[in-house]
Amino acid sequence: MATYKDAGVDIEAGDAASKIAYEAAKGTFASRKGMIGEPVVLENGFAGALDFGDFYLIQNDDGIGTKMIIAEQAEKYDTMGYDLLGMVCDDAICVGAEVVSISNTIDVSKVDASVIEPLMKGLEKACVEQKIVIPGGEIAELGKMVDGYVWNATAVGIVEKDKFLTGDKVEVGDPIIGLKSSLFRSNGISLVRHIMTEKFGENWAKEEYKDGMTWGEAVLVPTKIYHNAVLEMLGRYKEQAKCDIKAVVHITGGGLPGNIPRVTNGFGAKLDNLPEPNPIMTQIKEFGNVADDEAYKTWNMGVGMAIVSRDVEKVIEIASKHDIEAQVIGVIVEEPGVKIF
């Protein structure tokens, strides 16, 4: 029975490290008290917020992690830009921010233009679709310091203060709407690689999945990016909202049980109408004999983003316009925690 720890990742240790890092970050906040850019304390936030008078400037960063190893094994790099952009702009939208730009850094042992080109072309395509610019970046050739490619990005966005989302308006009885994911995104990939290596060996990415598609190509299906769809619901900067959204949560590391409590205002969630995950995800889960609770705290299991709103029909309608399937997956309940049925 494969677990994330078997794949070398300890979620609890990661959470503890994140808390240490945020405490250090908060230690810098007092230095700008009363000045432009004074920070907002967000203990469970998906992005950092700086006070710029009429609006908050939002900043956050992330990367695609070990998914790049699969791209290298499959020799397919053109979808990686969608993963990179999705990881950062879909964190920023959780506080209501319209992402304006991202910068990115590629750390590599040896620069190869034939790899850099599809990486950046894919990122360019994803950014144009989301109306986000790339004002700059860095490619660092680091020799033996790294093995392959490490790709990270920082997003910068803005949100009017009356649109800033913290989950403080969430109430018992509020519906939770799930936006369906295409596949794994960039979380839990170490477990995917562990399972597939155990099943097929080191060259599993070149093994056939079906109809001429390799397993590497199957796992690298481009990720859904939710930023544009949720922005239409919330309204872009200086635009009126189309939906009354109380909270937005990106289902990243920690899955549904690890992320939904970040926005539920101290309440809990009952999830009893979840969509079927992508068959590729289900098959890999079966290959590794992964327990349900392990799967739901490691992968998104078919839900890449969740929205708390009573404007259910409008949220689903706007998501559909952006080619995103959506459905009510549960409800906010009194008892803290997340119960998955």
C-alpha positions as CSV (number, residue, x, y, z in Angstrom):
1,M,0.0,0.0,0.0
2,A,1.9,3.0,-1.3
3,T,2.0,6.3,0.7
4,Y,3.5,9.7,0.2
5,K,6.1,9.0,2.8
6,D,7.2,5.9,0.8
7,A,7.9,8.3,-2.0
8,G,10.1,10.4,0.2
9,V,7.6,13.2,1.1
10,D,6.5,14.0,4.7
11,I,3.5,16.4,4.6
12,E,3.6,17.0,8.4
13,A,7.3,17.9,8.2
14,G,6.6,20.2,5.3
15,D,3.8,21.9,7.2
16,A,6.1,22.4,10.2
17,A,8.8,23.9,7.9
18,S,6.2,26.3,6.3
19,K,5.2,27.5,9.8
20,I,8.8,28.2,10.6
21,A,9.2,30.1,7.3
22,Y,6.1,32.2,7.9
23,E,7.1,33.1,11.4
24,A,10.4,34.4,10.0
25,A,8.5,36.3,7.3
26,K,6.2,37.9,9.9
27,G,9.4,39.0,11.7
28,T,9.9,41.5,8.8
29,F,6.4,42.9,8.9
30,A,7.0,45.5,11.6
31,S,9.7,47.2,9.5
32,R,7.0,48.6,7.2
33,K,4.4,49.5,9.7
34,G,2.6,52.7,8.7
35,M,4.3,52.8,5.3
36,I,3.1,52.0,1.9
37,G,3.2,48.2,1.4
38,E,2.4,47.4,5.1
39,P,1.9,43.6,5.2
40,V,-1.4,41.9,6.1
41,V,-1.1,38.9,8.5
42,L,-2.7,35.8,6.8
43,E,-2.0,32.7,8.9
44,N,-3.6,30.3,6.5
45,G,-3.5,32.4,3.4
46,F,-2.6,31.2,-0.1
47,A,-0.7,34.5,-0.9
48,G,0.9,37.5,0.8
49,A,-0.9,40.8,0.8
50,L,0.6,44.3,1.0
51,D,-1.5,47.4,1.7
52,F,-1.3,50.0,-1.1
53,G,-4.1,52.3,0.0
54,D,-7.1,51.5,-2.3
55,F,-6.0,48.0,-3.0
56,Y,-3.8,45.1,-1.8
57,L,-0.7,44.1,-3.8
58,I,-0.7,40.3,-3.8
59,Q,2.5,38.2,-4.1
60,N,3.2,34.5,-3.9
61,D,5.5,31.9,-5.5
62,D,5.6,28.2,-6.2
63,G,7.1,25.7,-8.7
64,I,6.3,22.5,-10.6
65,G,8.5,20.3,-8.4
66,T,9.3,16.8,-9.6
67,K,6.8,16.9,-12.4
68,M,9.7,18.2,-14.4
69,I,11.4,14.8,-14.0
70,I,8.5,13.2,-15.9
71,A,8.7,15.8,-18.6
72,E,12.4,15.0,-19.0
73,Q,11.7,11.2,-19.1
74,A,8.9,11.7,-21.6
75,E,10.9,14.3,-23.6
76,K,7.7,16.5,-23.5
77,Y,8.0,20.0,-22.1
78,D,5.2,22.0,-23.8
79,T,2.6,21.6,-21.0
80,M,4.9,22.5,-18.1
81,G,4.1,26.2,-18.5
82,Y,0.5,25.5,-17.7
83,D,1.4,23.8,-14.5
84,L,3.8,26.6,-13.4
85,L,1.3,29.3,-14.1
86,G,-1.6,27.4,-12.5
87,M,0.3,26.8,-9.3
88,V,0.9,30.5,-8.7
89,C,-2.1,32.3,-10.2
90,D,-4.6,29.9,-8.8
91,D,-3.1,30.5,-5.3
92,A,-3.5,34.3,-5.8
93,I,-7.1,34.1,-7.0
94,C,-7.9,32.5,-3.6
95,V,-7.7,36.0,-2.1
96,G,-9.6,37.5,-5.0
97,A,-6.5,38.8,-6.8
98,E,-6.2,39.5,-10.5
99,V,-2.7,38.3,-11.4
100,V,-0.9,40.9,-13.5
101,S,2.5,39.3,-14.0
102,I,4.8,36.4,-13.2
103,S,8.5,36.2,-13.1
104,N,10.2,32.8,-13.3
105,T,13.5,31.2,-12.6
106,I,14.9,28.1,-14.3
107,D,17.8,26.4,-12.4
108,V,19.5,23.8,-14.6
109,S,22.7,21.8,-14.6
110,K,23.4,22.5,-18.3
111,V,21.4,24.9,-20.5
112,D,19.7,23.3,-23.6
113,A,17.9,25.7,-25.9
114,S,15.8,22.8,-27.3
115,V,14.3,22.3,-23.8
116,I,14.0,26.0,-22.8
117,E,12.1,26.8,-26.0
118,P,9.0,24.5,-25.4
119,L,9.1,25.4,-21.7
120,M,8.8,29.1,-22.4
121,K,6.5,28.8,-25.4
122,G,4.1,26.8,-23.2
123,L,4.3,29.4,-20.4
124,E,3.8,32.2,-23.0
125,K,0.6,30.5,-24.3
126,A,-0.8,29.9,-20.8
127,C,-0.1,33.5,-19.8
128,V,-1.7,35.0,-22.9
129,E,-4.8,33.0,-22.2
130,Q,-4.9,34.3,-18.6
131,K,-4.0,37.9,-19.6
132,I,-0.8,37.8,-17.5
133,V,2.6,39.2,-18.6
134,I,6.1,37.9,-18.0
135,P,8.2,41.1,-17.3
136,G,11.4,39.1,-16.6
137,G,13.1,36.0,-15.3
138,E,16.3,34.1,-14.9
139,I,18.0,31.0,-16.3
140,A,20.8,29.9,-14.0
141,E,23.3,27.2,-15.2
142,L,24.4,25.5,-12.0
143,G,26.4,22.4,-13.0
144,K,26.4,19.7,-10.3
145,M,24.3,21.8,-7.9
146,V,21.2,20.5,-9.6
147,D,20.2,17.4,-11.6
148,G,18.0,18.4,-14.5
149,Y,15.6,21.4,-14.3
150,V,14.0,23.2,-11.4
151,W,11.3,25.7,-12.4
152,N,9.8,28.2,-10.0
153,A,7.7,31.4,-10.4
154,T,6.5,34.4,-8.5
155,A,3.0,35.9,-9.2
156,V,2.1,39.6,-8.6
157,G,-1.6,40.6,-8.5
158,I,-3.9,43.3,-7.2
159,V,-7.3,43.1,-5.4
160,E,-9.6,45.9,-4.2
161,K,-10.0,45.8,-0.5
162,D,-13.8,45.2,-0.6
163,K,-13.1,42.1,-2.8
164,F,-10.3,40.7,-0.6
165,L,-11.3,37.1,0.4
166,T,-10.3,35.6,3.8
167,G,-13.3,33.2,4.3
168,D,-14.6,35.4,7.2
169,K,-18.1,35.5,5.7
170,V,-18.5,31.7,5.4
171,E,-21.5,30.3,7.3
172,V,-23.0,27.0,8.1
173,G,-25.2,25.8,5.2
174,D,-23.1,27.5,2.5
175,P,-22.8,25.2,-0.6
176,I,-19.3,24.2,-1.7
177,I,-18.9,24.1,-5.5
178,G,-16.0,22.0,-6.9
179,L,-14.2,22.9,-10.1
180,K,-13.1,19.8,-11.8
181,S,-9.4,19.2,-12.4
182,S,-7.9,17.6,-15.6
183,L,-5.5,15.4,-13.6
184,F,-2.7,15.7,-10.9
185,R,-1.5,19.3,-11.5
186,S,1.8,19.6,-9.7
187,N,1.1,18.1,-6.3
188,G,1.6,14.5,-5.2
189,I,3.8,13.8,-8.2
190,S,6.5,12.1,-6.1
191,L,4.0,9.4,-5.2
192,V,2.9,9.1,-8.8
193,R,6.6,8.5,-9.8
194,H,7.1,6.1,-7.0
195,I,4.1,4.0,-7.9
196,M,4.8,4.0,-11.7
197,T,8.5,3.1,-11.1
198,E,7.5,0.2,-8.9
199,K,5.0,-0.9,-11.6
200,F,7.0,-0.5,-14.8
201,G,10.6,0.4,-13.9
202,E,12.7,3.5,-14.3
203,N,11.5,4.0,-17.9
204,W,7.8,4.0,-17.1
205,A,7.2,7.3,-18.9
206,K,7.9,5.6,-22.2
207,E,5.5,2.7,-21.6
208,E,2.3,2.7,-23.5
209,Y,-0.8,3.8,-21.7
210,K,-3.3,3.3,-24.6
211,D,-4.0,4.2,-28.2
212,G,-0.3,5.0,-28.8
213,M,-0.1,7.4,-25.9
214,T,2.7,6.8,-23.4
215,W,2.2,7.0,-19.6
216,G,4.4,10.0,-19.5
217,E,2.2,11.8,-22.0
218,A,-0.9,10.7,-20.1
219,V,0.4,12.1,-16.8
220,L,1.4,15.4,-18.5
221,V,-2.1,16.3,-19.7
222,P,-2.2,20.1,-19.5
223,T,-3.6,21.3,-16.2
224,K,-6.8,23.4,-15.9
225,I,-6.1,27.0,-14.8
226,Y,-9.0,28.5,-12.9
227,H,-7.8,32.2,-12.6
228,N,-9.8,33.6,-15.5
229,A,-13.1,31.8,-14.6
230,V,-13.0,32.9,-11.0
231,L,-12.0,36.5,-11.9
232,E,-15.2,36.7,-14.1
233,M,-17.2,35.6,-11.0
234,L,-15.4,38.1,-8.7
235,G,-15.0,40.9,-11.3
236,R,-11.6,42.1,-12.5
237,Y,-10.0,45.2,-10.9
238,K,-12.6,48.0,-10.9
239,E,-15.3,45.7,-12.4
240,Q,-18.5,44.6,-10.6
241,A,-18.8,41.1,-9.3
242,K,-21.2,38.7,-11.0
243,C,-21.4,36.3,-8.1
244,D,-21.3,36.6,-4.3
245,I,-18.2,34.5,-3.5
246,K,-17.4,33.9,0.2
247,A,-14.3,31.8,-0.2
248,V,-12.0,30.3,-2.9
249,V,-9.6,27.4,-2.1
250,H,-6.9,25.9,-4.3
251,I,-6.7,22.2,-3.8
252,T,-2.9,21.8,-3.8
253,G,-0.6,19.9,-1.4
254,G,-2.7,18.3,1.4
255,G,-5.7,17.7,-0.9
256,L,-9.3,18.5,0.0
257,P,-8.9,17.8,3.8
258,G,-5.7,19.9,4.0
259,N,-6.9,22.9,2.1
260,I,-10.6,23.5,2.6
261,P,-10.2,24.2,6.4
262,R,-8.0,27.2,5.5
263,V,-11.1,29.1,4.3
264,T,-14.1,27.8,6.4
265,N,-14.0,30.4,9.1
266,G,-13.6,27.8,11.8
267,F,-16.4,25.6,10.6
268,G,-16.2,22.3,8.8
269,A,-17.2,20.7,5.5
270,K,-19.2,17.7,4.5
271,L,-18.2,16.5,1.0
272,D,-20.7,13.9,-0.3
273,N,-21.0,14.6,-4.0
274,L,-17.5,14.5,-5.3
275,P,-16.9,14.0,-9.1
276,E,-15.2,10.9,-10.4
277,P,-11.4,11.5,-10.8
278,N,-9.8,11.2,-14.2
279,P,-9.4,7.4,-15.1
280,I,-5.6,7.9,-15.3
281,M,-5.6,9.0,-11.6
282,T,-7.8,6.1,-10.6
283,Q,-5.6,3.6,-12.4
284,I,-2.4,4.9,-10.8
285,K,-4.2,4.8,-7.4
286,E,-5.0,1.1,-8.1
287,F,-1.5,0.3,-9.2
288,G,-0.1,1.6,-5.9
289,N,-3.0,0.2,-3.8
290,V,-3.3,3.7,-2.3
291,A,-5.8,4.0,0.5
292,D,-8.6,6.5,0.0
293,D,-7.6,8.8,2.8
294,E,-4.0,8.8,1.5
295,A,-5.2,9.6,-2.0
296,Y,-7.4,12.5,-0.8
297,K,-4.7,14.1,1.2
298,T,-2.0,13.7,-1.5
299,W,-3.9,14.4,-4.8
300,N,-6.8,16.6,-5.7
301,M,-8.8,13.5,-6.7
302,G,-10.7,15.4,-9.4
303,V,-11.4,18.7,-7.7
304,G,-8.7,21.4,-8.4
305,M,-10.5,24.3,-6.8
306,A,-13.5,24.8,-4.5
307,I,-15.7,27.8,-4.1
308,V,-18.0,28.7,-1.2
309,S,-21.1,30.5,-2.6
310,R,-24.8,30.5,-2.6
311,D,-24.9,31.7,-6.2
312,V,-24.6,28.1,-7.3
313,E,-26.1,28.3,-10.8
314,K,-24.2,31.4,-11.8
315,V,-20.9,30.0,-10.6
316,I,-21.5,26.8,-12.6
317,E,-22.6,28.8,-15.6
318,I,-19.4,30.9,-15.7
319,A,-17.1,27.9,-15.1
320,S,-18.8,26.2,-18.1
321,K,-18.0,29.2,-20.3
322,H,-14.4,28.6,-19.5
323,D,-14.6,24.9,-20.3
324,I,-14.5,23.9,-16.6
325,E,-16.9,21.4,-15.2
326,A,-18.4,22.4,-11.9
327,Q,-20.8,20.9,-9.4
328,V,-21.9,21.2,-5.8
329,I,-19.7,18.8,-3.9
330,G,-20.8,19.5,-0.3
331,V,-21.8,22.0,2.3
332,I,-20.3,24.0,5.2
333,V,-21.2,22.3,8.6
334,E,-20.8,23.3,12.2
335,E,-18.3,20.7,13.2
336,P,-14.7,21.6,12.2
337,G,-12.8,19.3,9.9
338,V,-13.5,17.8,6.5
339,K,-15.6,14.6,6.2
340,I,-15.4,12.9,2.8
341,F,-18.0,10.5,1.7
